Structure formats: C-alpha cells, structure tokens
Amino acid sequence: MSILSEDVMYRLLVQSVTDYAIYLLSLDGFVLNWNAGAQRCEGYRADEIIGQHFSIFYTEEERAQDLPQQALRTALHTGGFETEAWRVRQDGSRFLAHVVLQPVKDEAGTTFGFAKIVRDLTEQRERESRVAEQERTFRLLVQGVTDYAIYMLSPGGIVSNWNAGAERTKGYRADEIVGQHFSRFYTPEDRLRGLPEQALATAMESGRFEGEGWRLRKDGSSFWAHVVIDAIRDEQGAALGFAKITRDVTERKKIEDQMSHLAHHDVLTTLLNRAAFRDAVQAALRRDSCSVLIYLDLDRFKPVNDTLGHLAGDKVLQVVAERIAAQLRKTDVGGRLGGDEFAILLVDCESDQDAAAASERLIREIERPISIDGLTVTIGASAGVAFAGGEPCTPEMLLHNADLALYAAKREKRGTYRRYEPGMDIEIAQHKALESDLRAALGRNEFSLHYQAVVHASSNAVTGYEALLRWNSPTRGQVLPADFIPYAEQHGLMVEIGDWVLNAACVEASRWPDTLSISINVSHAQLRSPDFVRRIDEVLARTGVSPGRLELDITETAIISDLAAAQATLEELRARDILIAVDDFGSAHSSLSLLRTLPITRMKIDRSFVQELGKTEQSLAIVRALTGLCQSLGLATTAEGVETEEQRRLLRCAGCQDLQGYLVGRPASPPAFSSTEAVGVPEEAAESTG
C-alpha cells in the first residue's frame, strides 16, 4: 500500500462514500465545504453553496418555525441531533432525508462547527463520490461522526484509521486497533468460513460489498451489524484499500427475528404453527427419511372451556404443549395444528415399536392432572399414527392418513392410538359424496352470503362489510366454509364458487351507500385464473359498484405459492383502484417483503394476535409493531376476531384503524339502510344503539 498521510487517508475515505452527503457547518450554520455526495443529494455545486446558510435546505415554513437553529442548538447542547424529515433541493424538489448533526472540535478541544451527514431515503443512490474539500477538514468531519463506524482498510484488510463512531460501536480506541486485521470483528465461526476474505474479494471485484451479520466488540459482546465495504482506487485504477462503514442495527434485527418467530410458531404454545409444521414434514420427506407422524387430539377439553372459561383452556393447551415438547428428541418436530389438535413428526423412526412407545408416552403425559388456578383438571388424548415410508407421500397425504387413524382411535376408544391402515380410506366415499353435493350446490341455489361489519376503531362507524359464504345444504344443513372450502379447492370448484360470491356480493353492495366497502375472500385458484381480472371488470360494470369500494382479501399462502404471477395480477387490480388486503397476517409465512413489494392497501391482523391482547405484554407489543409498520408503509389495518371491550381498547391504543369481530357485529343477512345511510350506519346497528 502507498504510504499516505492521515489527512490524505481521511480525504480518500470521505471521497469513497457515495450514499451520504457529508459536509461541515460553522457554529452559526454556514456551509464551509461540500462533497460530491452532497451535490448529488442536495443539487448544489460547491461554488454555489459554500458560504450559504444551511437553512436553505429547509422549507419556508420550517425556517419560520426556527427549525434550522433549533437543530444546531440541540446538537450543541446534547452532543448530537438526528431526524428524518423532508428537505429541499436546489431545483425546488423535495426528498426524504435522514440527517445526523454533531458538534466538531479541533485538536485543542474547541467546538468550531458541526459535522452534518444527510442520506436521501427516497431513491437508490449512485455509487460515486467526488470530494474537493481540504484534507484537514475531511479528517475532522469524519472524526465528528459517532453513529457510524467509518474507517479504512489496506488491500490486505489491515485497519488504517479509526473514527469516534468506530470506537463507540466496537469498543476499541484508535491506538488499540490501527494496524490490526479487521477479521477480529468477526465471530470465530465466520473466520473459519473465510467470510472476512470473501467480503473483501467481493468489494474488490464488484466495487462494493454490503451485508449483515454478527460482529464482536472489544469486550466480547456481539451486535448485529449492517456493513458496507467500498473499494478505493487511485486515478489509474490501482487498489489503495477499502472504505468500511458499519452500523449497529441490533434492535431492528430483534424485531425482525420476533416477527419471523411469530410467523412460524403458534402464539399461545410456541410450537410450530400448521404452515411451518407442514414445511418441516416436507423437508423430512425430501430427505427420504423414515418418518412417522402422530396426530393428537385432546379428549375432554371442551368441558374445560365451557366450565372454566377460555383463559383456563388456554393454560391447559400451554401445559400440553410443554409436555409434548419435553418428549421430543432433538430431531423430532412438534406443532399445533389448531384448536386442541397437535402433531408430532418423529424423524428416522423405523419401527412400529418406537412409534407405539412414543404415542403411548405422549398420551400418558397428557393424561397427568393439570393444576389451573388451584383447580385440578384432567384431560386425555387420542392419537393417529401414519408412516411415511414406502410409496411416494406428501405432507397432506401423511396428515390425512394420520387424521383417519385418529378418527378410528376416537371411534373405538378415546385415550388410545391407531396406526393408519388402507382400509380406513372408506372415508374417501364420504368425500366424494361431498364433492358431488358441492358441484350441484351452485345449480340448486344452495349458497348464500352473510355479511360481517367492519367498524372504524375510533368512531365505531361502519366502514364496510365482509361477505362470508354459507352453504345451505338440504341434506347436510348449514355447512360452514371451513368444512367445504378445502374440498372445493381440492376438486377445482373454487373459481366457479368464487365467481358466484363476487357477483352476489357486488349486487348486494350496489344497494348500499357509496361510502361502504365490500370485501370478499379470494382463493389461490382464483388468483391463478388467467381471466380473473376480466371477470372482476365485468361484474363491476354490470353492478355499477365502483372499483374503490371492492376489497379483495387474499391470504399470504395464496400469494406466496406463486409470487410472480400473484404480483402481476395484484398490480393489474390496483391499477383499477381495487383494494388489496393481506388476510390473516401472521398465521403463515408473514414475509415482511410482501408488504413492501406488493401493491397491498391493507393488512388484516390475524385473530390469534388479537385473542392474546390483555394476557401478555408481548401481544400488545406485537400488534403495535404491526400497526406501526403499516403506518410507515401507508397501509390500513383491520384487527380480526375482536370479541371483548378490552381488546377494542388496546387495539385503539395500538393505532389499529378498523375492527371486525363478534364484539362489533356477527355475520348476518344483508344489512338494510334507512335515513342513517348517509353516515354508513346500517339500520340494525342504528336500532341497537338507540
């Protein structure tokens, strides 16, 4: 490496930073220097801005409020000022800026100005920088930054200099770290994998490395770091080293990890949820391991809920989950499928004896008395066992077979287990009968829609209704969607049924005030249908319902199953002003990227989060995190399954926009409207408040 003075190294360091506007202000706020990043961000050349007051970047209203001077005073008195706000470029356009302002002292310790860093958050920046300021000024400027660790590396990875932000973030003083290899910030595992060298190689080859990972401080503690490494070259293109910027983003990482855990785990029991358990089964089947699935259903659990209440029932479920988890080997997987149903995947279980012993042990553990608030509760469990060996198998088949075995066990004697046998497939005949009835139901006009109100959390005014499908079978009675929708999807009937729902709901909504929205559930099959958008256009044109009143509720699973196709369809729908809601958010994969990349207008918070409100502080924190995320992304929020006044109060406090659930309205026949319709209050709701 060329022998460079410290001032030159600092100048090159700042020149290599292209994503940040970095410049110096005098004590009274006048611009003293200007870098290329600042010119790209703010639009001024150095000769146009040096000597000007930095308040030129603020709006007239902000200058009238004395905000620029307040920022300087705050930075001077507290040691720093940080904000995100709109700023004005030379051409009058505005951009959202992340601003850091900190006092800068000379070598004598006298404050002579402020270091200011601005980042344009509204668009991706070009990876260039050009700095034409004095070398000493840039050195002092970098030294004044404390929120970012900014330093240089030699081509071999040796630390060449060190700023105050690096000392604060990593704990080393400059005299302790300059001359050391930067790999000491990595964990021993990452060093063994060669990650430090790989990062430098990527930066040298492509110009930049950017990534995140655990890094070590001097005291041995770790933090989650966002790291950017830019290669530095001279005018002839020869490598001089690297500029490295590190920021501690541990708190953001904690929130993301919490959201990821919630997406894959049942909130009440912390076992895997149904979607994550299915993924675990799929992974085991791909490995061609000899796996066994045990499907558990609790016996005598309903009386606990009926006599002691749902809170006691929840505690019982938590104890059961703990007992199940205690019986699992490291390779086994446990999940809660819903309600009082659990599943266990025994990986590499080759014998009937092992599966039988595990089933008996689980049943015996669950049967042990449970103490709930001074009362002793005794429940039981029955189990169905299915082996994955032999013929090709899918998670659905394995769950289905275990479910059939469970049904047989319950039919014979509760508190026992049965292994799946081919003869149990007699239930397929019942499924075929159900399919036949479903196919005939449309022609016989056996379907109907009930409507559940959605109300504004603050005003309690009705903002719209969700259409809920019901099947009034002459032989089966009223059949709930959960009992026939899976079969309709399995046998390719959902597109036809979905079209009926769309048309019937829009015909009904055409009779309502224009202020009320109508939301309908859209299945995976409908979303994949090639003429889905055209059919919606036809229904809206025929019924006269404006696109902005129609909201399509789509589950995360339906979107993720074919993300590229779903995104194209959703963008086409949003271009027509049709609203898109992610339904039951948090019940499946809960990928945050969906909210950021897809044209979504609303998040519907899953009832599992709402039901936990008031029971744990974590549940309220989760809902607040979700509503805060949606507010930052400009998305509306609806909380589903609201059943108590306490839940309503907490949801209001958490910033949730709309509420839906039995507390505000049960599904019912189409609402009627009277003179109150101008404010969107249904006739029956108006009567109930009088």
Secondary structure, 3 states (H helix, E strand, C coil): CCCCCHHHHHHHHHHHCCCCEEEEEECCCEECCCEHHHHHHHCCCHHHHCCCEHHHHCCHHHHHCCHHHHHHHHHHHHCCEEEEEEEECCCCCEEEEEEEEEEEECCCCCEEEEEEEEEECCCCCCCCCCECCCHHHHHHHHHCCCCCEEEEECCCCEECCCCHHHHHHHCCCHHHHCCCEHHHHECHHHHHCCHHHHHHHHHHHHCEEEEEEEEECCCCCEEEEEEEEEEEECCCCCEEEEEEEEEECHHHHHHHHHHHHHHHECCCCCCECHHHHHHHHHHHHHCCCCCEEEEEEEECCHHHHHHHCHHHHHHHHHHHHHHHHHCCCCCCEEEEEECCEEEEEECCCCCHHHHHHHHHHHHHHHHCCEEECCEEECCEEEEEEEECCCCCCCHHHHHHHHHHHHHHHHHHCCCCEEECCHHHHHHHHHHHHHHHHHHHHCCCCCEEEEEEEEEECCCCCEEEEEEEEEEEECCCEEECHHHHHHHHHHCCCHHHHHHHHHHHHHHHHCCCCCCCEEEEEECHHHHHCCCHHHHHHHHHHHHCCCHHHEEEEEEHHHHHCCHHHHHHHHHHHHHCCCEEEEEEECCCCCCHHHHHHCCCCEEEECHHHHHCCCCCHHHHHHHHHHHHHHHHHCCEEEECCCCCHHHHHHHHHCCCCEECCCCCCCCECCCCCCHHHHHCCCHHHHHHHC
